[in-house]
Amino acid sequence: MASPYSYIAFEGPLGCEKRSLARLVAKELEAELTPDLVENPFLWDFYKNRNGAAFQAQLFFLLNRFQLLQGLRQPNLFRQTIVTDFIIEKDRIYAYQNLSDSELALYEKLYPMLTADQVAPDLVVYLQMSPEKVLENLRKRKEIKQFNISPEYIENVVEAYNRFFFHYEASPLIIINANHVNFSKDRAAINDLLEYFKKTLRGVTYFTPQIPG
């Protein structure tokens, strides 16, 4: 399926299934999907509240995302569209949730050095989800259960995402109400969303999938 966008990014809080949706869309568009992030070796220590682990985990994520996006700067004559399941700016959302003031001061010296020349997406898709739904999704994941993520942390992350995208103007933006849709199982919903990727969008577009039944 042809699309006017050469770079589409999906975003949303942890547990919103953005990677699954990015994979589906990449397949439908015959696009290239960026690889998964490398497993973060500091994540376990972070969720165990071990001293210094938050900064180590955050810096690992930032460097990993930076490396993945470096490939977008290299021209590829055979690639029509590339799809990612993150934008680099999301890293600061989590940094401000997790780092101390002194750690943030150092982080803010590193962040612009790694992000100044990054290519901006042609289109961003934000999966907006309630804290309750995020927590429900996370509790279904075996690898997440061990981390014992608190409802308060989820609420803070979701609120930070909503604040960020309320002011987002760097690219055209589709906001999806993702509380009641499973794109991997709802073919009608994915077909409706794919129609948006054929259009040249500007500003903010809201997409609300039909609730089955």
ABEGO torsion letter per residue (X at the ends): XBBABABBBBBEBBGAGAAAAAAAAAAAAGBBBBBBBBBBAAAAAAAAGBBGAAAAAAAAAAAAAAAAAAAAABBBAABABBBBABBAAAAAAAAAAABBAAAAAAAAAAAAAAAAABBBBABBBBBBBBAAAAAAAAAABAAAAAAGBBAAAAAAAAAAAAAAAAABAABBBBBBBAAABBAAABAAAAAAAAAAAABBBBEBBBBBBBBBX
